[in-house]
Amino acid sequence: MDLEEIEVRLRRWLSVHYDAVVFELRSEPIGYALYRPTDADMNNPDGIYLRQFFIARGHRRLGHGSTAIRLFLDQVVRGRRLVLEALNSNPAGQAFWRSLGMRAYSVTFELDPDAA
């Protein structure tokens, strides 16, 4: 996706179900979190579902992601349950979440119609 497509996608999500926070370093945006309350049918409807967590490439592996998620936990999650998904194709992302003490809760399966 190019920047314009990403902007359109984010505007659509924000206009319907999601809220967002932008993380800044010295007044420069370096990332964002897109989130909403968890669905009512989940075990704890008072939780937060984190749809996207993004830190710009030039700011990764410098501690900015850990700092940003800790701010997010303190200011948005505030002790509630946090639920998110990490793709199997993103082992670095999975390692990041595990380093923060998160654990796998479920596995989502998919059937590709071209492979069936």
N, C-alpha and C positions, 0 to 999 in steps of 0.2 A: 504494500500500500504506500502511496505517496502521502505527503503531508496534508494535502487537501482532502484526500479520502479519509484519513484518520480524523481530521477535524469534523467532517460531516458525520462520521460514525459516533464520535464522542458527543457531539451536540444532540444527536438523536437519543442516545442513552440518557444524557442529562435531562432531556426534556420529558422523559417518561418515568423512569424508576430509580435512577442512580444519583448519588451525590459524589462530589470529588473534592480532593484537597491537592494543592500544588506544593511541592517541596522546593524551597529556594536556598541557595547558598550565596551570601553576599548580594542579595536582591536579584540573582539570576535563577530562573526556573531550571531545575535539574531533574525533576521527576513529578509523578503524580500517583494518586491512589483513587480508583473508581470503586464505589461500594454502595451497599444498601443493607437494610435489615434483612436477616435471614427469613426464609419463607415460613409461614405459620405452621406448615406440616413437618418442620424439622423438630428435633428433640428439644431445642431451646430457642423459641422464637424471639428471644431477646438478644440474640447474637447478631454478628455482623458478617455479611458475605462480601469478601474482597474479590471483585471481578477482575480488576487489573491493578498491578503494582509495577510501576515503570521508573527506572533510573537511567538517565542518558549514558550511553557507552563511555564517554570520557570521565564519568564520575563513578563508575563501577569499580569494585575491589579497592576502594579507598575508605571504606567505612561509612560512606554516605547513605547507602541502602539500609544498613543496620540502624543508623541514627534516625533515618526517616521512618522506618517501621516502628521504632520505639516511640517516637512522637505520635504516630498514628494510634498505637496501642494506648498511650496515655490520654490522648485528647479525643479520640473517636470511640475506640472500643471500650475503654474504661472498665476493664475487668469482666466484660462479657465474653462469650464464646466467639472465636474468630474462625471462619470457614473460608477456605480458598482451594483452588485447583492448580496443580502444576502438571504440565504436559510431560508424558513419558519421554518425549523428544527433547526435553530441557533438563538434563541431569544437573547442570550448574544451578538452575533455579531450585530444583529439589534440594540440593545440598545447602543452598542459602536458607531455605525454610527450616530444614533440619537443624542447622547451626543455631537457630533461634529457639529451639526446643519444640518445634512442631513435629507431629507424627502423622503418618498416613492413616486415614480413616476409612477410605473405600477405594475401589478401583472401578473406573468407568470403562465399559467395553463398547466397541463400535464395529459394525459390519459394513465394510465398503462394498457398495453394490457392484462395482467392477470386479471385486475379488470373489463374489458369491457364485 
